[in-house]
Amino acid sequence: MVPQGGKGAAAKLERLTDVREPAPASSPKPAPNLRALPRGITGLIRPHHSKLSLLNRTADALCVWAGLWVALAVCRQHWSDLYLVAGAIGGILFVFFAEYRDVYRGWRGAALHEELGRLITAWMGAAILLVVLGFAFKRTQDCSRLVIGTWLVATTALVSLWRVSVRLGLRELRRRGRNIRTVAIAGAGDLGVGVTRRMLDNAWMGYKPIGFFDDRRPKGYRPIDGEPVEVVGNLDEMVRRARAGEIDMVCLAGQPLAERRARAVIEALADTTASVCIVPDIFCFDLLQARLVSIGGTPTISVFENPFDGVEGWVKRLEDVVLAVMILAVTAVPMALIALCVKLSSRGPIIFKQRRYGLDGKEIVVWKFRTMRVCEDGHSAANQARKDDPRVTPLGRFLRRTSLDELPQFFNVLTGTMSVVGPRPHPVALNESYRGLIHGYMLRHKVKPGITGWAQINGYRGETECLEKMEKRINCDLWYIRNWSLWLDLRIVAASVVKGFVGKNAY
């Protein structure tokens, strides 16, 4: 029970909450008194810090030590002062990098793979810095490389196991009715229904909607078919119940929720202990890796964003360099033979260079083995290669069907203009013809183009003789950008080896 604030506070509460948005009528109601409303919200939006954060920090440091102990035991090595120092520094660096990756925030409602991804990248960053320090102080020769490698793997497994165990433990507690947060939904429109459905469909998060509160809906109205959650009162009732300590969290999801009305409700809820979150009405947009961005201390939402900013960009670049070097090392001899065959089979250069759009829509030069009798730079409105295209040489037809003509693009990857996995780059003329026809077409250029991609392994490659085929390819590209992860890239690479580099549509 929250203590009452006296007659003055009650009067203020009554004045602030009596700001219902008027229903359509001939005579509007008078506007509320705004003098008592807050002047605005300043500073950054801060994440909610979980009560488990201290426990997780301690557990992470212990996992580093436990991983080192496992590595020494497996490799049959003895503890030494050097390993003791390495374990201590490794634990400190891990917690430091985890803080930087925002691992210790509250993860209620967030996906497990997102938490594990941040955790693993934090440990990799700590491990790399630890190795660098070892080289700097010339102590790496005193450490077993097998121990270090096993330590990396063991610690990754232990911290992941700890996080999974915490999740399972919290899920069991919530199944038994513990660790539950009661939630009031302010607004029974589409936004309110959407966030409520998420809570009901994901009971493991521990959010329990107690009902909708809406000034414009009748009490007892059920906006979600088949669910018992209904409108239980208006906003005045919601504030009253929050003051009584019956509500843990309030979601402001009015649609539309007038600015002065929302500010008044927030001001009234400031006299309660309920957490308040605002569900922004931005989901009508085609979001692409939307994220919170601070501009001089003012929080803003970036609707279209590159997913490879920060640590993710380093991971993506490291992945590209490692894969490109490995593949070029394996294919060096075949590439030399292909180059010789191209030179002997037809007149023209061995390497075909074409201008295409790269990152941020900037032009890049893409390399391929020449497969046609013509060499168009991409600016002309030339037709795409089609079945039985007379421009394609006999050798070129084989190279295109097996995608061996694209092997030189791994040099593009090493120079940084392309990625191993990403949306396939189109010739400049083709880009210009489609960008005005397909919504969101240019968003695929928020990332580097790739040699293979999600569209290619799903069969959307080769000629796009109709708009529908190109739309499906673009939808795959945008899905990849929204859902990128290192594991997704490795999955695409593996699938490309099996079916992505050979297909009936590649001609």
Secondary structure, DSSP 4 states (H G I P E B T S, - for coil): -PPP-HHHHHHHHHHHH--PPPPS-SSPPPPPP-TTS-----SPPPPPBPTTHHHHHHHHHHHHHHHHHHHHHHTT----HHHHHHHHHHHHHHHHHHHHTTTTB--TTS-HHHHHHHHHHHHHHHHHHHHHHHHHTT-GGGS-HHHHHHHHHHHHHHHHHHHHHHHHHHHHHHHTT-S-EEEEEE--SHHHHHHHHHHHH-GGG-EEEEEEE-TTS-TT--SSTT----EEE-HHHHHHHHHTT--SEEEE--TT--HHHHHHHHHHHTTSS-EEEE--S-TTS--BS-EEEEETTEEEEESB--TTSTHHHHHHHHHHHHHHHHHHHHHHHHHHHHHHHHHHHSSS-SEEEEEEE-GGG-EEEEEEE--BS----S-S-PPPP-TT-TTB-HHHHHHHHHTGGGTTHHHHHHHTS-EEESPPP-BHHHHHHHTTTSTTGGGGGGS--EEE-HHHHTT--S---SHHHHHHHHHHHHHHHHT--HHHHHHHHHHIIIIISS-TT--
